[in-house]
Amino acid sequence: MKALIKRFKADEDGATAIEYGLIAALIAVAIIAAVRAVGTSLSTTFNSIDAAI
């Protein structure tokens, strides 16, 4: 039983998967923020062009 508990405590596969999931979520949030910023800027540019035409 002690060997099973030691092996369970040493197993870090689940923690690694969670860390990768958190990293992927942070990257997704950064991409969404960048796309929104570029989208707003692009929308302003197109509206300026539309007004000029």
N, CA, C and O atoms as a Tripos MOL2 file, in Angstrom:
@<TRIPOS>MOLECULE
protein
  212   211    53     0     0
PROTEIN
NO_CHARGES

@<TRIPOS>ATOM
      1 N           0.8260   -1.1980    0.0000 N.3       1 MET1
      2 CA          0.0000    0.0000    0.0000 C.3       1 MET1
      3 C           0.8710    1.2620    0.0000 C.2       1 MET1
      4 O           0.5540    2.2420   -0.6740 O.2       1 MET1
      5 N           1.9790    1.2270    0.7690 N.am      2 LYS2
      6 CA          2.8660    2.3860    0.8100 C.3       2 LYS2
      7 C           3.4900    2.6500   -0.5550 C.2       2 LYS2
      8 O           3.6840    3.7990   -0.9510 O.2       2 LYS2
      9 N           3.7970    1.5740   -1.2640 N.am      3 ALA3
     10 CA          4.3860    1.7340   -2.5980 C.3       3 ALA3
     11 C           3.3870    2.4010   -3.5450 C.2       3 ALA3
     12 O           3.7690    3.2270   -4.3740 O.2       3 ALA3
     13 N           2.1300    2.0450   -3.4200 N.am      4 LEU4
     14 CA          1.0940    2.6380   -4.2590 C.3       4 LEU4
     15 C           0.9480    4.1280   -3.9690 C.2       4 LEU4
     16 O           0.7980    4.9250   -4.8950 O.2       4 LEU4
     17 N           0.9920    4.5050   -2.7190 N.am      5 ILE5
     18 CA          0.8720    5.9200   -2.3320 C.3       5 ILE5
     19 C           2.0820    6.7030   -2.8170 C.2       5 ILE5
     20 O           1.9380    7.8190   -3.3170 O.2       5 ILE5
     21 N           3.2860    6.1230   -2.6740 N.am      6 LYS6
     22 CA          4.5020    6.7980   -3.1540 C.3       6 LYS6
     23 C           4.4450    7.0030   -4.6660 C.2       6 LYS6
     24 O           4.7970    8.0670   -5.1750 O.2       6 LYS6
     25 N           3.9970    5.9680   -5.3730 N.am      7 ARG7
     26 CA          3.8960    6.0730   -6.8310 C.3       7 ARG7
     27 C           2.8670    7.1280   -7.2300 C.2       7 ARG7
     28 O           3.0780    7.8740   -8.1860 O.2       7 ARG7
     29 N           1.7640    7.1910   -6.5050 N.am      8 PHE8
     30 CA          0.7310    8.1810   -6.7930 C.3       8 PHE8
     31 C           1.2470    9.5940   -6.5660 C.2       8 PHE8
     32 O           0.9660   10.4920   -7.3600 O.2       8 PHE8
     33 N           1.9970    9.8000   -5.4930 N.am      9 LYS9
     34 CA          2.5390   11.1240   -5.1910 C.3       9 LYS9
     35 C           3.5930   11.5490   -6.2060 C.2       9 LYS9
     36 O           3.7320   12.7380   -6.4910 O.2       9 LYS9
     37 N           4.3400   10.5880   -6.7550 N.am     10 ALA10
     38 CA          5.4030   10.8970   -7.7070 C.3      10 ALA10
     39 C           4.8600   11.1190   -9.1120 C.2      10 ALA10
     40 O           5.5460   11.7020   -9.9510 O.2      10 ALA10
     41 N           3.6300   10.6610   -9.3840 N.am     11 ASP11
     42 CA          3.0480   10.7890  -10.7290 C.3      11 ASP11
     43 C           2.6340   12.2320  -10.9750 C.2      11 ASP11
     44 O           1.7800   12.7640  -10.2660 O.2      11 ASP11
     45 N           3.2380   12.8700  -11.9790 N.am     12 GLU12
     46 CA          2.9420   14.2650  -12.2860 C.3      12 GLU12
     47 C           2.3090   14.4420  -13.6580 C.2      12 GLU12
     48 O           2.2780   15.5590  -14.1740 O.2      12 GLU12
     49 N           1.8080   13.3780  -14.2620 N.am     13 ASP13
     50 CA          1.2070   13.4860  -15.5940 C.3      13 ASP13
     51 C          -0.0200   14.3890  -15.5920 C.2      13 ASP13
     52 O          -0.2010   15.1880  -16.5110 O.2      13 ASP13
     53 N          -0.8600   14.2730  -14.5740 N.am     14 GLY14
     54 CA         -2.0530   15.1070  -14.5020 C.3      14 GLY14
     55 C          -1.7060   16.5740  -14.3330 C.2      14 GLY14
     56 O          -2.3300   17.4400  -14.9460 O.2      14 GLY14
     57 N          -0.7110   16.8530  -13.5030 N.am     15 ALA15
     58 CA         -0.2880   18.2380  -13.2900 C.3      15 ALA15
     59 C           0.2730   18.8300  -14.5750 C.2      15 ALA15
     60 O           0.0260   19.9960  -14.8840 O.2      15 ALA15
     61 N           1.0200   18.0370  -15.3170 N.am     16 THR16
     62 CA          1.5780   18.5140  -16.5790 C.3      16 THR16
     63 C           0.4630   18.8340  -17.5730 C.2      16 THR16
     64 O           0.5220   19.8480  -18.2680 O.2      16 THR16
     65 N          -0.5380   17.9830  -17.6390 N.am     17 ALA17
     66 CA         -1.6580   18.2180  -18.5460 C.3      17 ALA17
     67 C          -2.3950   19.5010  -18.1670 C.2      17 ALA17
     68 O          -2.7900   20.2710  -19.0430 O.2      17 ALA17
     69 N          -2.5800   19.7280  -16.8890 N.am     18 ILE18
     70 CA         -3.2580   20.9440  -16.4420 C.3      18 ILE18
     71 C          -2.4320   22.1690  -16.7990 C.2      18 ILE18
     72 O          -2.9790   23.1820  -17.2330 O.2      18 ILE18
     73 N          -1.1160   22.0830  -16.6170 N.am     19 GLU19
     74 CA         -0.2530   23.2150  -16.9680 C.3      19 GLU19
     75 C          -0.3330   23.5240  -18.4540 C.2      19 GLU19
     76 O          -0.4200   24.6890  -18.8420 O.2      19 GLU19
     77 N          -0.3040   22.4900  -19.2890 N.am     20 TYR20
     78 CA         -0.4310   22.7080  -20.7320 C.3      20 TYR20
     79 C          -1.7840   23.3290  -21.0730 C.2      20 TYR20
     80 O          -1.8730   24.1880  -21.9500 O.2      20 TYR20
     81 N          -2.8240   22.9010  -20.3870 N.am     21 GLY21
     82 CA         -4.1510   23.4740  -20.6140 C.3      21 GLY21
     83 C          -4.1950   24.9460  -20.2480 C.2      21 GLY21
     84 O          -4.7910   25.7500  -20.9650 O.2      21 GLY21
     85 N          -3.5670   25.3040  -19.1340 N.am     22 LEU22
     86 CA         -3.5350   26.7160  -18.7190 C.3      22 LEU22
     87 C          -2.7270   27.5580  -19.7060 C.2      22 LEU22
     88 O          -3.1150   28.6800  -20.0290 O.2      22 LEU22
     89 N          -1.6150   27.0220  -20.1800 N.am     23 ILE23
     90 CA         -0.8120   27.7520  -21.1620 C.3      23 ILE23
     91 C          -1.6120   27.9620  -22.4440 C.2      23 ILE23
     92 O          -1.5910   29.0520  -23.0150 O.2      23 ILE23
     93 N          -2.3150   26.9280  -22.8980 N.am     24 ALA24
     94 CA         -3.1310   27.0450  -24.1090 C.3      24 ALA24
     95 C          -4.2380   28.0860  -23.9200 C.2      24 ALA24
     96 O          -4.5330   28.8470  -24.8410 O.2      24 ALA24
     97 N          -4.8460   28.1220  -22.7440 N.am     25 ALA25
     98 CA         -5.9020   29.1000  -22.4630 C.3      25 ALA25
     99 C          -5.3380   30.5210  -22.4810 C.2      25 ALA25
    100 O          -5.9680   31.4280  -23.0260 O.2      25 ALA25
    101 N          -4.1600   30.7210  -21.8920 N.am     26 LEU26
    102 CA         -3.5500   32.0560  -21.8970 C.3      26 LEU26
    103 C          -3.1880   32.5050  -23.3160 C.2      26 LEU26
    104 O          -3.3570   33.6730  -23.6640 O.2      26 LEU26
    105 N          -2.6960   31.5830  -24.1190 N.am     27 ILE27
    106 CA         -2.3810   31.9200  -25.5090 C.3      27 ILE27
    107 C          -3.6530   32.2880  -26.2560 C.2      27 ILE27
    108 O          -3.6570   33.2330  -27.0450 O.2      27 ILE27
    109 N          -4.7340   31.5510  -26.0150 N.am     28 ALA28
    110 CA         -6.0070   31.8550  -26.6700 C.3      28 ALA28
    111 C          -6.5140   33.2390  -26.2780 C.2      28 ALA28
    112 O          -7.0080   33.9820  -27.1250 O.2      28 ALA28
    113 N          -6.3940   33.5870  -25.0030 N.am     29 VAL29
    114 CA         -6.8270   34.9120  -24.5460 C.3      29 VAL29
    115 C          -5.9860   36.0060  -25.2100 C.2      29 VAL29
    116 O          -6.5200   37.0410  -25.6080 O.2      29 VAL29
    117 N          -4.6840   35.7820  -25.3300 N.am     30 ALA30
    118 CA         -3.8120   36.7620  -25.9770 C.3      30 ALA30
    119 C          -4.1750   36.9310  -27.4520 C.2      30 ALA30
    120 O          -4.1820   38.0490  -27.9670 O.2      30 ALA30
    121 N          -4.4730   35.8300  -28.1240 N.am     31 ILE31
    122 CA         -4.8590   35.9070  -29.5390 C.3      31 ILE31
    123 C          -6.1790   36.6520  -29.6920 C.2      31 ILE31
    124 O          -6.3200   37.4810  -30.5910 O.2      31 ILE31
    125 N          -7.1320   36.3700  -28.8370 N.am     32 ILE32
    126 CA         -8.4300   37.0520  -28.9130 C.3      32 ILE32
    127 C          -8.2570   38.5490  -28.6900 C.2      32 ILE32
    128 O          -8.8630   39.3570  -29.3940 O.2      32 ILE32
    129 N          -7.4380   38.9190  -27.7180 N.am     33 ALA33
    130 CA         -7.2040   40.3460  -27.4500 C.3      33 ALA33
    131 C          -6.5360   41.0170  -28.6430 C.2      33 ALA33
    132 O          -6.9030   42.1350  -29.0030 O.2      33 ALA33
    133 N          -5.5660   40.3560  -29.2610 N.am     34 ALA34
    134 CA         -4.8760   40.9280  -30.4140 C.3      34 ALA34
    135 C          -5.8210   41.0790  -31.6040 C.2      34 ALA34
    136 O          -5.7940   42.0970  -32.2970 O.2      34 ALA34
    137 N          -6.6460   40.0790  -31.8380 N.am     35 VAL35
    138 CA         -7.5910   40.1370  -32.9610 C.3      35 VAL35
    139 C          -8.6090   41.2470  -32.7520 C.2      35 VAL35
    140 O          -8.9750   41.9490  -33.6960 O.2      35 VAL35
    141 N          -9.0660   41.4060  -31.5140 N.am     36 ARG36
    142 CA        -10.0240   42.4880  -31.2340 C.3      36 ARG36
    143 C          -9.3920   43.8530  -31.4680 C.2      36 ARG36
    144 O         -10.0220   44.7420  -32.0400 O.2      36 ARG36
    145 N          -8.1470   44.0230  -31.0270 N.am     37 ALA37
    146 CA         -7.4600   45.3050  -31.2020 C.3      37 ALA37
    147 C          -7.2560   45.6100  -32.6840 C.2      37 ALA37
    148 O          -7.4900   46.7330  -33.1290 O.2      37 ALA37
    149 N          -6.8250   44.6220  -33.4330 N.am     38 VAL38
    150 CA         -6.6130   44.8190  -34.8760 C.3      38 VAL38
    151 C          -7.9450   45.0340  -35.5720 C.2      38 VAL38
    152 O          -8.0390   45.8370  -36.5010 O.2      38 VAL38
    153 N          -8.9710   44.3260  -35.1330 N.am     39 GLY39
    154 CA        -10.2950   44.4730  -35.7420 C.3      39 GLY39
    155 C         -10.8450   45.8750  -35.5480 C.2      39 GLY39
    156 O         -11.4060   46.4540  -36.4790 O.2      39 GLY39
    157 N         -10.6940   46.4220  -34.3570 N.am     40 THR40
    158 CA        -11.1650   47.7790  -34.0860 C.3      40 THR40
    159 C         -10.3950   48.7900  -34.9270 C.2      40 THR40
    160 O         -10.9870   49.7060  -35.4990 O.2      40 THR40
    161 N          -9.0970   48.6280  -35.0010 N.am     41 SER41
    162 CA         -8.2640   49.5270  -35.8000 C.3      41 SER41
    163 C          -8.6280   49.4280  -37.2740 C.2      41 SER41
    164 O          -8.7350   50.4390  -37.9690 O.2      41 SER41
    165 N          -8.8160   48.2180  -37.7360 N.am     42 LEU42
    166 CA         -9.1660   48.0120  -39.1420 C.3      42 LEU42
    167 C         -10.5420   48.5940  -39.4550 C.2      42 LEU42
    168 O         -10.7460   49.1660  -40.5250 O.2      42 LEU42
    169 N         -11.4680   48.4520  -38.5420 N.am     43 SER43
    170 CA        -12.8010   49.0020  -38.7310 C.3      43 SER43
    171 C         -12.7420   50.5260  -38.8280 C.2      43 SER43
    172 O         -13.4240   51.1240  -39.6600 O.2      43 SER43
    173 N         -11.9350   51.1470  -37.9860 N.am     44 THR44
    174 CA        -11.7750   52.6010  -38.0230 C.3      44 THR44
    175 C         -11.1730   53.0430  -39.3530 C.2      44 THR44
    176 O         -11.6000   54.0390  -39.9370 O.2      44 THR44
    177 N         -10.1910   52.3030  -39.8190 N.am     45 THR45
    178 CA         -9.5500   52.6220  -41.0980 C.3      45 THR45
    179 C         -10.5500   52.5280  -42.2390 C.2      45 THR45
    180 O         -10.6140   53.4220  -43.0830 O.2      45 THR45
    181 N         -11.3320   51.4550  -42.2730 N.am     46 PHE46
    182 CA        -12.3200   51.3030  -43.3390 C.3      46 PHE46
    183 C         -13.4040   52.3820  -43.2670 C.2      46 PHE46
    184 O         -13.8710   52.8630  -44.2990 O.2      46 PHE46
    185 N         -13.7990   52.7590  -42.0620 N.am     47 ASN47
    186 CA        -14.7970   53.8240  -41.9280 C.3      47 ASN47
    187 C         -14.2400   55.1590  -42.4280 C.2      47 ASN47
    188 O         -14.9720   55.9520  -43.0210 O.2      47 ASN47
    189 N         -12.9520   55.4100  -42.1900 N.am     48 SER48
    190 CA        -12.3270   56.6260  -42.6920 C.3      48 SER48
    191 C         -12.2870   56.6270  -44.2210 C.2      48 SER48
    192 O         -12.5720   57.6400  -44.8590 O.2      48 SER48
    193 N         -11.9370   55.4990  -44.7880 N.am     49 ILE49
    194 CA        -11.9080   55.3690  -46.2570 C.3      49 ILE49
    195 C         -13.3070   55.5380  -46.8250 C.2      49 ILE49
    196 O         -13.4950   56.2020  -47.8440 O.2      49 ILE49
    197 N         -14.2890   54.9330  -46.1600 N.am     50 ASP50
    198 CA        -15.6690   55.0530  -46.6260 C.3      50 ASP50
    199 C         -16.1310   56.5070  -46.5870 C.2      50 ASP50
    200 O         -16.7990   56.9690  -47.5120 O.2      50 ASP50
    201 N         -15.7870   57.2200  -45.5400 N.am     51 ALA51
    202 CA        -16.1830   58.6330  -45.4320 C.3      51 ALA51
    203 C         -15.4830   59.4770  -46.4930 C.2      51 ALA51
    204 O         -16.0670   60.4260  -47.0160 O.2      51 ALA51
    205 N         -14.2380   59.1360  -46.8110 N.am     52 ALA52
    206 CA        -13.5020   59.8910  -47.8060 C.3      52 ALA52
    207 C         -14.0570   59.6780  -49.2170 C.2      52 ALA52
    208 O         -14.0030   60.5750  -50.0590 O.2      52 ALA52
    209 N         -14.5780   58.5040  -49.4560 N.am     53 ILE53
    210 CA        -15.1200   58.1940  -50.7820 C.3      53 ILE53
    211 C         -16.4820   58.8250  -50.8930 C.2      53 ILE53
    212 O         -17.1380   58.6990  -51.9270 O.2      53 ILE53
@<TRIPOS>BOND
     1     1     2 1
     2     2     3 1
     3     3     4 2
     4     3     5 am
     5     5     6 1
     6     6     7 1
     7     7     8 2
     8     7     9 am
     9     9    10 1
    10    10    11 1
    11    11    12 2
    12    11    13 am
    13    13    14 1
    14    14    15 1
    15    15    16 2
    16    15    17 am
    17    17    18 1
    18    18    19 1
    19    19    20 2
    20    19    21 am
    21    21    22 1
    22    22    23 1
    23    23    24 2
    24    23    25 am
    25    25    26 1
    26    26    27 1
    27    27    28 2
    28    27    29 am
    29    29    30 1
    30    30    31 1
    31    31    32 2
    32    31    33 am
    33    33    34 1
    34    34    35 1
    35    35    36 2
    36    35    37 am
    37    37    38 1
    38    38    39 1
    39    39    40 2
    40    39    41 am
    41    41    42 1
    42    42    43 1
    43    43    44 2
    44    43    45 am
    45    45    46 1
    46    46    47 1
    47    47    48 2
    48    47    49 am
    49    49    50 1
    50    50    51 1
    51    51    52 2
    52    51    53 am
    53    53    54 1
    54    54    55 1
    55    55    56 2
    56    55    57 am
    57    57    58 1
    58    58    59 1
    59    59    60 2
    60    59    61 am
    61    61    62 1
    62    62    63 1
    63    63    64 2
    64    63    65 am
    65    65    66 1
    66    66    67 1
    67    67    68 2
    68    67    69 am
    69    69    70 1
    70    70    71 1
    71    71    72 2
    72    71    73 am
    73    73    74 1
    74    74    75 1
    75    75    76 2
    76    75    77 am
    77    77    78 1
    78    78    79 1
    79    79    80 2
    80    79    81 am
    81    81    82 1
    82    82    83 1
    83    83    84 2
    84    83    85 am
    85    85    86 1
    86    86    87 1
    87    87    88 2
    88    87    89 am
    89    89    90 1
    90    90    91 1
    91    91    92 2
    92    91    93 am
    93    93    94 1
    94    94    95 1
    95    95    96 2
    96    95    97 am
    97    97    98 1
    98    98    99 1
    99    99   100 2
   100    99   101 am
   101   101   102 1
   102   102   103 1
   103   103   104 2
   104   103   105 am
   105   105   106 1
   106   106   107 1
   107   107   108 2
   108   107   109 am
   109   109   110 1
   110   110   111 1
   111   111   112 2
   112   111   113 am
   113   113   114 1
   114   114   115 1
   115   115   116 2
   116   115   117 am
   117   117   118 1
   118   118   119 1
   119   119   120 2
   120   119   121 am
   121   121   122 1
   122   122   123 1
   123   123   124 2
   124   123   125 am
   125   125   126 1
   126   126   127 1
   127   127   128 2
   128   127   129 am
   129   129   130 1
   130   130   131 1
   131   131   132 2
   132   131   133 am
   133   133   134 1
   134   134   135 1
   135   135   136 2
   136   135   137 am
   137   137   138 1
   138   138   139 1
   139   139   140 2
   140   139   141 am
   141   141   142 1
   142   142   143 1
   143   143   144 2
   144   143   145 am
   145   145   146 1
   146   146   147 1
   147   147   148 2
   148   147   149 am
   149   149   150 1
   150   150   151 1
   151   151   152 2
   152   151   153 am
   153   153   154 1
   154   154   155 1
   155   155   156 2
   156   155   157 am
   157   157   158 1
   158   158   159 1
   159   159   160 2
   160   159   161 am
   161   161   162 1
   162   162   163 1
   163   163   164 2
   164   163   165 am
   165   165   166 1
   166   166   167 1
   167   167   168 2
   168   167   169 am
   169   169   170 1
   170   170   171 1
   171   171   172 2
   172   171   173 am
   173   173   174 1
   174   174   175 1
   175   175   176 2
   176   175   177 am
   177   177   178 1
   178   178   179 1
   179   179   180 2
   180   179   181 am
   181   181   182 1
   182   182   183 1
   183   183   184 2
   184   183   185 am
   185   185   186 1
   186   186   187 1
   187   187   188 2
   188   187   189 am
   189   189   190 1
   190   190   191 1
   191   191   192 2
   192   191   193 am
   193   193   194 1
   194   194   195 1
   195   195   196 2
   196   195   197 am
   197   197   198 1
   198   198   199 1
   199   199   200 2
   200   199   201 am
   201   201   202 1
   202   202   203 1
   203   203   204 2
   204   203   205 am
   205   205   206 1
   206   206   207 1
   207   207   208 2
   208   207   209 am
   209   209   210 1
   210   210   211 1
   211   211   212 2
@<TRIPOS>SUBSTRUCTURE
     1 MET1         2 RESIDUE 1 A MET
     2 LYS2         6 RESIDUE 1 A LYS
     3 ALA3        10 RESIDUE 1 A ALA
     4 LEU4        14 RESIDUE 1 A LEU
     5 ILE5        18 RESIDUE 1 A ILE
     6 LYS6        22 RESIDUE 1 A LYS
     7 ARG7        26 RESIDUE 1 A ARG
     8 PHE8        30 RESIDUE 1 A PHE
     9 LYS9        34 RESIDUE 1 A LYS
    10 ALA10       38 RESIDUE 1 A ALA
    11 ASP11       42 RESIDUE 1 A ASP
    12 GLU12       46 RESIDUE 1 A GLU
    13 ASP13       50 RESIDUE 1 A ASP
    14 GLY14       54 RESIDUE 1 A GLY
    15 ALA15       58 RESIDUE 1 A ALA
    16 THR16       62 RESIDUE 1 A THR
    17 ALA17       66 RESIDUE 1 A ALA
    18 ILE18       70 RESIDUE 1 A ILE
    19 GLU19       74 RESIDUE 1 A GLU
    20 TYR20       78 RESIDUE 1 A TYR
    21 GLY21       82 RESIDUE 1 A GLY
    22 LEU22       86 RESIDUE 1 A LEU
    23 ILE23       90 RESIDUE 1 A ILE
    24 ALA24       94 RESIDUE 1 A ALA
    25 ALA25       98 RESIDUE 1 A ALA
    26 LEU26      102 RESIDUE 1 A LEU
    27 ILE27      106 RESIDUE 1 A ILE
    28 ALA28      110 RESIDUE 1 A ALA
    29 VAL29      114 RESIDUE 1 A VAL
    30 ALA30      118 RESIDUE 1 A ALA
    31 ILE31      122 RESIDUE 1 A ILE
    32 ILE32      126 RESIDUE 1 A ILE
    33 ALA33      130 RESIDUE 1 A ALA
    34 ALA34      134 RESIDUE 1 A ALA
    35 VAL35      138 RESIDUE 1 A VAL
    36 ARG36      142 RESIDUE 1 A ARG
    37 ALA37      146 RESIDUE 1 A ALA
    38 VAL38      150 RESIDUE 1 A VAL
    39 GLY39      154 RESIDUE 1 A GLY
    40 THR40      158 RESIDUE 1 A THR
    41 SER41      162 RESIDUE 1 A SER
    42 LEU42      166 RESIDUE 1 A LEU
    43 SER43      170 RESIDUE 1 A SER
    44 THR44      174 RESIDUE 1 A THR
    45 THR45      178 RESIDUE 1 A THR
    46 PHE46      182 RESIDUE 1 A PHE
    47 ASN47      186 RESIDUE 1 A ASN
    48 SER48      190 RESIDUE 1 A SER
    49 ILE49      194 RESIDUE 1 A ILE
    50 ASP50      198 RESIDUE 1 A ASP
    51 ALA51      202 RESIDUE 1 A ALA
    52 ALA52      206 RESIDUE 1 A ALA
    53 ILE53      210 RESIDUE 1 A ILE
